């Protein structure tokens, strides 16, 4: 692919089956008698074979997590990789 080519690269498995988003809630872990960690919402993008391509988390609600996926789906195809400097 040339530096000025805006054609999006096809992810592995894209010609067979689409990639999949998984939404899940992290387990809540007790850190002290009064402090907890986790319990936040995450999403993971996996290829057709189930290989995890990207995992993101830290969302306070499932709605925020789904919103982030929507924004990614709408805009990622337009993202460019800058040429090395």
N, C-alpha and C positions, 0 to 999 in steps of 0.2 A: 504494500500500500504506500503510495506516495505521500509526502508530508502535507500536501494541500488536498488530498482526497478526503471527502467528507462521508464516504460510504461507511456505514457502521459495520464493524466486524461481527460475524455471527458467532455466538457462543457455542461451545461444544454441545452437541446433541440437539441443536436448534432445528436441524433438518428432519429429525425424527419426532421428537416430543418436545413440548415447550418446557421451559424452566418453571419451577414452582416456588411460590412464597408460602412459608409456614409462619403462623403467628402463635406465640406461646408466652406464658407467664413464667418468669424465673421463680424458682423455689425460694421461699422466705427462710432465712437462716437467723437463728438467735445468736447475737454476738455477746450480749451481756444480759442480765436479768431485765433490763429495760430497753435495750437497743436491738433492732432487727435490721437485717440487710436483705436486699433482694425484693421479690414481689413485684418487680417492674415488668413491663411488657417488652418483648423482643420480636424481631422478625428475622427470618433466614431465607436466603435465596439459594435454591439448589438446582443443579442441572438434572437432565432426564435420568441419569444414573444414580441420583441421590447425593452427589458430591456437593458439599457446602461451598458456595462461591462467595457469599457475603453474609455476615451476621451483624445486626445492629440492635441496640437495646437502650434502656434507660427511659422508656416512655412511661408516663404516669398512668395512662389509661389505654385500653384497647383502641378507642377511637383515635387517639393521637398516633398510635402505631399504624393503624390502617391509613390514616391521612398521609403519613410519611411514605408509605408504599405507593399510594396514588400519585403523589408528587414525583417520586422516582420514576414510575411507569410513564408519566406524561412528559418528563423532561430528559431522561437519561439518554434517549436516542439522539439528542441534539448536542450532547456533551462532546467536547473535543479534547484530544490529548495534545498538549503543547509540544512543539518541536524542541528537541534538546538544545540547550544554549551553549 
